[in-house]
Amino acid sequence: MRAFATLGFIAMLALSQSTASFAQVAAAPTPAPAPARGVGQGENGDWAWLARYRDANQPLLASADAKRVVFMGDSITQGWAAQPFIKDNAHFVGRGISGQTTPQMLLRFRSDVVALKPAVVHIMGGTNDVALNTGPETPEEIEGYVAGMVEIAKANGIRVVIASIPPAADFPWHPGLAPGPKISALNAWLKEYAAKQHVVYADYWPAIATPEGAMKPEYSKDGVHPNADGYAAMAPIAEAAIAKAMRR
């Protein structure tokens, strides 16, 4: 009888431990989902997406090119890199990242531009700042981020082309902001700043903008990003601006 009682006690103890284990598993917190990647950002908190072109930059770090031109920008520049004007030119390097604002561009400017030792950098940014992609910014703050890139470039002997912010009547991902007047005002500042800094200003508006400040419909599907024809219309302006910068 004592043996049966002992066995019963052991069985009850095992059952209670098993029940406790199941309770602990059930009560264990569910692992938090991986944080969503923010706009224009990489993984693991890489806010400026410094890792985006890290591997692609490696062969360029080891090879000098006196005619190298780096195109720094957002999705418009990223899309341009896939077009013949940049893709088929061995001296041209596309370093655009979709969704990025000028503060993000400024943070990666040394690794994606200065380290590559280009002769010229073509800076096009501001669309996503106006679209509030990384939060509200004042015009003065946007201007300061662009000025920061220009100052770093000049300090490192890199000639500069400042591009106009392309036209847009609205942003499909953030509608209702009425960006036209703000873009126009920023472009006026960019043009004036380029003159004061003795750098080249590339004005794409005459080629791709409507009189109302929208992008010509034949040059874009969404009113923000140029299509192949839009990029083709921009190419001669970029080419002339880069040639002018090279002579300085």
Secondary structure, DSSP 8 states (H G I E B T S, - for coil): -HHHHHHHHHHHHHHHHHHHHHHHHHHS----------TT--STT-TT-TTTTHHHHHHHHTS--TT-EEEEESHHHHHHTTSHHHHT-TTEEEEE-TT--HHHHHHTHHHHTGGG--SEEEEE--HHHHTTTTS---HHHHHHHHHHHHHHHHHTT-EEEEE-----S--TTSTT---HHHHHHHHHHHHHHHHHHT-EEE--HHHHB-TTSSB-GGGBSSSSSB-HHHHHHHHHHHHHHHHHHHT-
